[in-house]
Amino acid sequence: MESVIYLLNGFGEVITPSNLLIVLLGSLLGTLVGVLPGLGPTSAIAILLPVTTVLNPAQGLMMMAGIYYGSMYGGSTTAILMNIPGESSSVPTTLDGYPLAKKGRAGAALGIAAIGSFIAGIIGLVGLILFAPFLANQALKFGPPEYFTLMLFALLILFNLTGFSLKKSAIMGLLGFLFSLVGIGLTTGQPRFDFGFSFLTGGFEMISIIIGLFAIAEVLKGLEENRSLKVPKKPVQIRNIYPSKNDLKQSSFPILRGSVLGFFLGILPGVSATITAFLAYDLEKKVSKNPEKFGKGAIEGVAGPESANNATSSGGFIPLLSLGLPSSPPLAVLLAALMIYGLTPGPILFEQNGQIVWTIIASMFVGNVILLILNLPLVGLWAKLTDVPFGIMAPIILLISFVGAYSVRNSMFDVVVAIIFGVLGYLFNKFRWPIVPFILCLVLGPKIETYFLQSLEMSSGKLSIFVQRPISLTILLLAVIILIVSIILMKRTKRRILQETGEQMEIS
């Protein structure tokens, strides 16, 4: 009951004209970037993160949430209209979405994707309201050893699910942790790893690194692929943008099944939207009375995966807000955004910044409604945006990136850092070194260091404290169990991606 009161107060904050405009802009910007081929939710958040830095924390995070939801929806547009999955979680949508589009039913497929995303988003947010405060209250019993093992648990699982070798993931994670150490020491208060350079005393600005690794690197990758010289694949024509009553009837149970499956699996660290989307597709195929129609234009093949995809996104907010653990690359960037705004995700977040948190959750409800109302009539516009040449997009992305990197601390050093990490991000992608472990350890590095040192102080320097305390030992055992299950699911999903697309995609 207390959560409902807080949520209603949050709605009171959101429905002011200025905040409604911010949620609207975030949803539209996210959809816009998500629709453009090659740019997924992670890139969308990284590119548009600087835009939000001029707002106060609540407004900035409301816009970021809208960008996240909008970009998740936008990815289905290219999958259905052009048979181009912007990210691996959109691959199942192409299996029946594009065949439907070739039959002249692109509008019905896009409509079901929008409706399924909306329902899944609402179900996921209801679950967020029920589970996140409860989990946060339970986590208040944790001490430094429990928090350290929890961070270790998340990193261990996510390192194994990047689609790369554990050795590469560990090296990138260590590199990210080393960069997090640059600046003023947490315990000594003295500069460290600055090598005598005053501009390193303040450490590296997280926004600059994120902009470089995702936004600028994406531009360099596009230039290498000569995207600006390629003729974009023409999307199929859209006739009727609304699904029929029969479409809605056939999709109702797949949407519900996909929403529930995606939400509960999305709570688990390491179970990504890609995995839940494929599981939802396979589930619909198994329960269908006519499984032979899948792959040829079954509306259920769009409803199930799209619902699971978006429900997983909502479920991921539970460990993010209550424990400070991101379960996917986009949420890792959102974790960085929370910390940039001075908010510390975890058990105390609901106590210290409850009003902001509940306002953000309320804005997600409003954002889902906005996406449903606007995206169906604007389907034709989103389809035309897929024709935008990369030669036009690239300079705009670079301009936003440079301005955003400079504006945080009004420092050209941060712009140089963004450019350097842009080149590094391009090289990491080219030679298949995972970026996600780097970002996670960069973001979580200070917290890991703090909890580890505090644990050693409690035990007089003995590492055995991590297995002597029941909760920390339980977390470590759970890590092993979930790790094994997640690896099995990941390997199965990677085989499916190879089978359906003929190419290896990073699972995120």
C-alpha positions, 0 to 999 in steps of 0.5 A: 500500500505504501508503494501505491501512495509513493507511485501516485505521488510520482504520477503527480510529478510526471503529469506536469506540462514540462515533465510530460514534454520531457517523457514525450521527447525521450520516447520519440528520440529513443524510437528515432534512434532505435529505428535507424539501422545499426543503432540499438538501445545501448548506442541510443542511450550513449548518443543521447545521454549528453542531451539529458545533462542539462536537466535536473536528475529526475527529469534527466532520468525520466528522459533516459527511461523514455529513450530506453523504452523508445529504442527497444520499440524502434528495433522491431521496425527495421526487423519487420520492414527490412529483415534487418535485426538492429540487435540480436534480440530482434532476430526472432521478430524477423522470422515471422515479421518480415514474411508478414510484411512481404504479404502486405501485412507489415502494418499488422505486424508493427501494430502487434509489436507496439501493443505487445510491447505496451502490455509487456511494459505495463506488466513489467512495471507492475512487477517492478513496483511489487518486487523492487522495494521488497528486494531493496528492504531485504538487501538492507541486511547486507554488509560489505562482504555480501555486497562484494560477493553480489558485485562479483556474482554479477560480473562473473555471470555477465563476463561469461555471456558477452559472446566472447572468451572468458579470458578476453572478458576478464582482461577487458574487465581488469582494464575497466577497473584500472581506469576507475582507479585513476584520480583521488583515492577513495581511502587515502584522499590522495591522487593516484595513477595521475603520472604527474598530470594535473588533468588526470587528478579528477579521473576520467569522466564516465560520460566521455568514455561511454560516448566514445565507446558507443557513439563515436565508435559506431560512426567509425564502424559505419565509415569503415563499412561504407554505409554512406555509399550503400543504397539502403534496403527499401522497406516494404510498403505499409498498407493498413497500420492496425491489426485486425480483431483476429490478429488481436485474438491470436496474439492475446495469449502469446503476449501474456506468455511472453510478458510473464516469461520475459519478466521473471527471466529478466530479473536474473542477472545474465539472462538477456532479452535475446535469450528470452525472445528466442525462448518465447518464440520457441514456446509459441511454436510448441503450444501452437496448433499449427506450428508449420505456419511459423517462419511463414508469417505467423502473427504469434511469432511477432507477439511472443518475442516482442513482448518477452523482449520488452518485459525483460527490459522492465524486469532488469530494472529490479536488480538495477534499482534495488541492488545496483546490478545491471543485467544488460549493456543498456542498463549498464549505461543507465547505471552510469547515468544514475551515478552521474546524477549523484544517485547510488542504485541499491537498497538505500536508493528507495530510502534516500531518493524515494521521490525521484525513484517513484517519479521515474517509475511513474514516468515509465507508465506514462512513456509506455502509453505515449509510445502506444498512442504515437507509434501506431499513427507514426509507423509510416514516418518511422519506415521512411527514416530507415532511408536516411543515409549514414552520411547525414547521420554520422555528422549529427552523431559526432556533433552531439557527442562532442558537445555532450563530452565537453558540456559535463565539465566544460573541458576539452580534455573530456572531448579528447578522451571521447575521441580516444575511446571512440578509436579504442571502441572501434578497434575493440569491435573490429578485433572482437574484444568485449566492451561490456565488461570494461563498462561494468568494471568502470562503473562498479569499480569504485563500489567493488573497491570500497566493499572489498576494503571494508570487508578486510577491515571487518575481518582483520585482513582475512579473505575467509570472511566471504565464505564464513557469512551465510548470505555471502556464501549463498550468493557465491553458490547461487552464482555458480548455479545460475552461471551454469544455467545461463551458459547453457541458454547462451550457447543454445541462443548463439546456435539459433542466431547462427542458424537464422542469420548466418552470422555471429552477433553479440548477445546483449 
